[in-house]
Amino acid sequence: MKKKTGKWIRQVRLAGILFIIGVLTLAIYGSFAAYTSFNSVKRVVSTGTQSDTMFSSNYLSQLNLDDVNYPVKRISLAEKDGTCTFTIQICNYVWGDSKRYNLNDITYKVTAQLYAMDGGKLPDNITNIKMENNLFNENGTCTLGNQTLKTGSAKKNWYQFVIPVDLKDKVKIQVVAEPSEESKETVNRQKLAAVFSFADYEAVKSWTGQFLDSKTKDPDAYDAFNYEISGNGAGTVTMTWPKSLQLSKWATNGTQESGTYSFEVDGATTAVQFQFYRNPEELSALSGKSWAELEQLVKVTFTEKVERK
């Protein structure tokens, strides 16, 4: 009887040990799953001007390769001898930090497309518009292929656009710099893009915001969102948002901001990108929202800097 009792006790102890190991395994696995899930959310976001992607531009915004909703930017033009010019720079480093350049060569193509400001037919004489001395065709397109940024040091390519004065108020230009197949991973599967219009820089000083993620998918398909604030003028930009969204700390120097965030802009800045995450405690608040409804949740205001005389 004692032998049977001892054997039974040993079996109970073994079962208890196995149960504890199982619980610990589940706890560890659950923690790991939560960790990896959180990090996958972070990877969903294209960090734009706040990112570590070493493929950047002074005017073009960083976007995911499948994004088709390009930010619209109003920029000033230098006018001389009947033409207006502006120059786009494309670099192999993090914008503003030339020490952090890409360790691989980057090959890409630049495609520029003209659109009529009124949404109708393109005006006459668009073939007089140039990108780096290359004329646009009758369809309003100009493409430069086989563009290269060699590694070894910080590199920058320049693309000057020349527009006849009489056309500057009649057209807008969509510009996309897209990496070649072999360079997609080198630039974190990002492209550079924007749509430019040319209203009077001095007359229009305002900042607005918009979500940059592809509108071919509903917001419910995203765990996080890219948001860009763009405009003209020096002063203070303030953005506000509801509890259902959380602003990434990466864009605010590691500080978690709740509900409102203000930052200074100078006359040279044209766009700043941020990232929003879904608040895990308010998930139902965003469920089923359309892009139009999501846009209404984030408010952007601008206070112009007044120069003292």
C-alpha positions as CSV (number, residue, x, y, z in Angstrom):
1,M,0.0,0.0,0.0
2,K,2.8,2.4,0.8
3,K,4.5,1.6,-2.5
4,K,1.2,2.5,-4.3
5,T,0.8,5.6,-2.3
6,G,4.4,6.7,-3.1
7,K,4.0,6.0,-6.7
8,W,0.7,8.0,-6.8
9,I,2.5,11.0,-5.1
10,R,5.3,10.9,-7.6
11,Q,2.8,10.9,-10.5
12,V,0.9,13.9,-9.0
13,R,4.2,15.8,-8.5
14,L,5.2,15.0,-12.1
15,A,1.9,16.2,-13.4
16,G,2.2,19.4,-11.4
17,I,5.7,20.1,-12.7
18,L,4.5,19.5,-16.3
19,F,1.5,21.8,-15.7
20,I,3.8,24.6,-14.4
21,I,6.1,24.2,-17.4
22,G,3.1,24.4,-19.7
23,V,1.9,27.6,-18.0
24,L,5.3,29.2,-18.2
25,T,5.7,28.2,-21.8
26,L,2.3,29.8,-22.7
27,A,3.3,33.0,-20.7
28,I,6.6,33.3,-22.5
29,Y,5.0,32.6,-25.9
30,G,2.2,35.1,-25.2
31,S,4.7,37.7,-24.2
32,F,6.8,37.0,-27.3
33,A,3.7,37.2,-29.5
34,A,2.7,40.5,-28.0
35,Y,6.2,41.9,-28.6
36,T,6.5,40.7,-32.2
37,S,2.9,41.9,-32.9
38,F,3.8,45.4,-31.5
39,N,6.9,45.5,-33.7
40,S,5.1,44.5,-36.8
41,V,2.8,47.4,-36.2
42,K,5.8,49.7,-36.2
43,R,7.0,48.2,-39.4
44,V,3.7,49.0,-41.1
45,V,4.5,52.7,-41.0
46,S,6.4,54.6,-43.6
47,T,8.3,57.1,-41.5
48,G,8.8,59.7,-44.2
49,T,10.9,62.7,-43.2
50,Q,11.2,61.3,-39.7
51,S,12.6,58.0,-40.9
52,D,16.0,56.3,-41.2
53,T,15.5,55.5,-44.9
54,M,18.6,56.7,-46.7
55,F,16.7,57.9,-49.8
56,S,15.3,61.4,-49.4
57,S,14.5,64.7,-51.0
58,N,14.1,68.4,-50.2
59,Y,10.5,68.4,-51.7
60,L,9.4,64.9,-52.4
61,S,7.8,62.8,-49.5
62,Q,8.7,59.2,-48.7
63,L,5.9,56.8,-49.4
64,N,5.3,53.1,-49.6
65,L,5.7,51.7,-53.1
66,D,2.0,51.0,-53.4
67,D,0.8,54.4,-52.2
68,V,-1.0,56.4,-54.9
69,N,-2.2,59.3,-52.8
70,Y,0.6,61.8,-53.2
71,P,0.8,65.0,-51.0
72,V,0.1,68.3,-52.7
73,K,2.6,71.0,-52.1
74,R,2.5,74.7,-52.9
75,I,5.9,76.0,-53.6
76,S,7.5,79.3,-54.7
77,L,9.2,79.7,-58.1
78,A,12.2,81.8,-59.1
79,E,11.2,84.0,-62.0
80,K,13.7,85.4,-64.6
81,D,13.6,86.2,-68.3
82,G,10.1,84.9,-68.9
83,T,10.6,81.5,-67.2
84,C,10.1,80.1,-63.6
85,T,12.3,77.5,-62.1
86,F,12.5,75.2,-59.0
87,T,14.9,72.4,-58.2
88,I,14.2,69.0,-56.6
89,Q,17.1,67.3,-54.9
90,I,17.2,63.5,-54.4
91,C,19.8,62.1,-52.0
92,N,21.2,58.8,-50.7
93,Y,21.1,59.9,-47.1
94,V,18.7,60.8,-44.4
95,W,17.6,64.3,-45.2
96,G,19.4,66.8,-42.9
97,D,22.1,64.3,-41.9
98,S,24.6,63.6,-44.7
99,K,26.8,61.5,-42.4
100,R,24.1,58.8,-42.6
101,Y,24.4,57.8,-46.2
102,N,23.2,54.5,-47.9
103,L,25.8,51.8,-47.9
104,N,24.5,50.5,-51.3
105,D,24.1,52.1,-54.7
106,I,20.6,53.3,-55.5
107,T,19.2,53.2,-59.0
108,Y,15.8,54.8,-59.8
109,K,13.8,56.6,-62.4
110,V,12.1,60.0,-62.1
111,T,8.7,60.5,-63.8
112,A,7.1,63.9,-64.1
113,Q,3.4,64.3,-65.2
114,L,1.6,67.5,-65.9
115,Y,-2.0,68.1,-65.0
116,A,-4.3,71.1,-65.7
117,M,-5.0,73.2,-62.6
118,D,-8.7,73.2,-63.5
119,G,-8.8,69.4,-64.0
120,G,-9.5,69.7,-67.7
121,K,-7.4,69.6,-70.8
122,L,-3.7,70.5,-70.6
123,P,-3.0,74.0,-72.0
124,D,-1.0,74.6,-75.2
125,N,2.8,74.9,-75.2
126,I,3.4,72.4,-72.4
127,T,6.2,71.0,-74.6
128,N,8.2,74.1,-73.5
129,I,8.3,72.8,-70.0
130,K,11.6,71.1,-69.1
131,M,13.1,68.8,-66.5
132,E,16.9,68.9,-66.5
133,N,16.8,70.2,-70.1
134,N,14.5,67.4,-71.2
135,L,11.2,68.6,-72.8
136,F,7.8,67.2,-71.7
137,N,6.0,65.4,-74.5
138,E,2.5,66.3,-75.8
139,N,0.9,64.0,-73.2
140,G,2.6,66.1,-70.4
141,T,5.1,63.4,-69.4
142,C,8.8,63.5,-69.0
143,T,10.8,60.5,-67.7
144,L,14.5,60.2,-66.7
145,G,15.5,56.5,-66.4
146,N,18.7,54.9,-65.0
147,Q,19.3,57.5,-62.4
148,T,22.1,56.5,-59.9
149,L,23.2,57.5,-56.4
150,K,26.6,55.8,-55.8
151,T,27.6,54.8,-52.3
152,G,30.9,55.6,-50.7
153,S,29.8,59.1,-49.5
154,A,26.7,61.4,-49.4
155,K,25.4,62.0,-52.9
156,K,22.8,64.3,-54.3
157,N,21.2,64.6,-57.7
158,W,19.6,67.8,-58.9
159,Y,16.5,68.2,-61.1
160,Q,15.7,71.7,-62.3
161,F,12.3,72.4,-63.7
162,V,11.8,75.3,-66.1
163,I,8.3,76.6,-66.7
164,P,7.2,79.5,-69.0
165,V,5.7,82.2,-66.9
166,D,2.3,82.0,-68.7
167,L,1.9,78.4,-67.7
168,K,2.8,78.5,-64.0
169,D,-0.8,79.1,-63.0
170,K,-2.3,76.6,-65.4
171,V,-0.5,73.4,-64.5
172,K,0.6,71.3,-61.6
173,I,3.4,68.7,-61.7
174,Q,3.4,65.3,-60.2
175,V,6.9,64.0,-59.6
176,V,7.7,60.4,-58.6
177,A,11.2,58.9,-58.0
178,E,10.8,55.2,-57.9
179,P,13.6,52.7,-57.1
180,S,14.5,50.0,-59.6
181,E,13.7,46.4,-58.7
182,E,17.3,45.7,-57.4
183,S,17.2,48.9,-55.2
184,K,13.7,48.4,-53.5
185,E,15.1,46.7,-50.4
186,T,18.0,49.1,-50.3
187,V,15.5,52.0,-49.7
188,N,13.1,50.0,-47.4
189,R,10.6,49.7,-50.3
190,Q,10.0,53.4,-50.4
191,K,9.5,55.9,-53.2
192,L,9.6,59.7,-53.3
193,A,6.7,61.6,-54.6
194,A,4.6,64.8,-54.5
195,V,2.3,67.0,-56.6
196,F,3.4,70.6,-57.0
197,S,1.3,73.7,-57.6
198,F,2.7,77.2,-57.9
199,A,0.5,79.8,-56.2
200,D,2.0,83.0,-54.9
201,Y,4.2,81.9,-52.0
202,E,4.0,85.3,-50.2
203,A,0.3,85.6,-50.5
204,V,-0.6,82.1,-49.3
205,K,0.8,81.1,-45.9
206,S,-1.0,78.1,-44.4
207,W,-0.5,74.6,-43.3
208,T,-2.8,71.6,-43.8
209,G,-2.7,67.9,-43.0
210,Q,-3.7,64.7,-44.7
211,F,-3.2,60.9,-44.4
212,L,-0.8,59.5,-47.0
213,D,-1.7,55.8,-47.0
214,S,-3.1,54.2,-50.1
215,K,-6.9,54.8,-50.4
216,T,-7.4,51.6,-52.4
217,K,-7.7,50.0,-48.9
218,D,-10.1,50.9,-46.1
219,P,-8.6,52.4,-42.9
220,D,-9.5,49.1,-41.2
221,A,-6.8,47.4,-43.2
222,Y,-4.1,49.5,-41.4
223,D,-2.7,49.1,-37.9
224,A,-1.0,52.5,-38.2
225,F,-1.2,55.6,-40.4
226,N,1.2,58.0,-42.1
227,Y,0.2,61.6,-41.8
228,E,1.8,64.6,-43.4
229,I,1.4,68.3,-42.6
230,S,2.5,70.6,-45.5
231,G,2.4,74.2,-46.3
232,N,4.2,77.6,-46.5
233,G,5.1,80.2,-44.0
234,A,7.0,80.5,-40.7
235,G,5.2,80.1,-37.4
236,T,3.6,77.5,-35.1
237,V,1.7,74.5,-36.4
238,T,-0.7,72.8,-33.9
239,M,-2.3,69.4,-34.5
240,T,-5.0,67.8,-32.3
241,W,-6.5,64.3,-32.4
242,P,-8.9,62.1,-30.4
243,K,-8.1,59.3,-27.9
244,S,-8.7,56.7,-30.5
245,L,-5.3,57.7,-32.1
246,Q,-1.8,57.8,-30.6
247,L,1.0,59.9,-32.0
248,S,4.3,58.1,-32.5
249,K,7.0,59.2,-30.0
250,W,9.6,58.9,-32.8
251,A,8.3,62.2,-34.3
252,T,8.3,64.0,-30.9
253,N,11.8,63.2,-29.6
254,G,10.7,60.3,-27.5
255,T,7.9,62.2,-25.6
256,Q,4.4,60.7,-25.6
257,E,2.0,63.5,-26.6
258,S,-1.7,63.1,-25.9
259,G,-4.3,64.9,-27.9
260,T,-2.3,67.9,-29.0
261,Y,1.2,68.7,-30.3
262,S,2.7,72.0,-31.5
263,F,5.9,72.6,-33.4
264,E,7.7,75.5,-35.1
265,V,8.2,75.8,-38.9
266,D,10.5,78.2,-40.8
267,G,10.0,79.6,-44.2
268,A,12.2,76.9,-45.8
269,T,10.2,73.9,-44.4
270,T,7.5,72.6,-46.7
271,A,6.4,69.3,-45.1
272,V,6.7,67.3,-41.9
273,Q,5.5,63.7,-41.6
274,F,4.2,61.9,-38.5
275,Q,2.7,58.5,-37.6
276,F,-0.4,57.6,-35.8
277,Y,-1.2,54.2,-34.2
278,R,-4.6,52.9,-33.1
279,N,-5.1,53.2,-29.4
280,P,-5.5,49.6,-28.2
281,E,-7.9,50.8,-25.5
282,E,-10.1,52.6,-28.1
283,L,-10.1,50.2,-31.0
284,S,-13.9,50.2,-31.6
285,A,-13.8,54.0,-32.0
286,L,-12.1,53.7,-35.4
287,S,-13.8,50.6,-36.6
288,G,-15.6,51.1,-39.9
289,K,-14.4,54.6,-40.4
290,S,-14.0,55.9,-44.0
291,W,-10.9,57.9,-45.1
292,A,-13.1,61.1,-45.1
293,E,-14.2,60.4,-41.5
294,L,-10.6,59.7,-40.5
295,E,-9.4,63.0,-42.0
296,Q,-11.9,64.9,-39.8
297,L,-10.4,63.4,-36.6
298,V,-7.1,65.2,-36.9
299,K,-7.2,69.0,-36.9
300,V,-4.3,71.3,-38.0
301,T,-4.1,75.0,-37.2
302,F,-1.3,77.5,-38.1
303,T,-0.3,80.7,-36.3
304,E,2.0,82.8,-38.5
305,K,5.1,84.3,-37.0
306,V,5.0,88.0,-36.8
307,E,8.3,89.7,-37.5
308,R,9.1,92.6,-35.1
309,K,10.1,95.8,-36.8
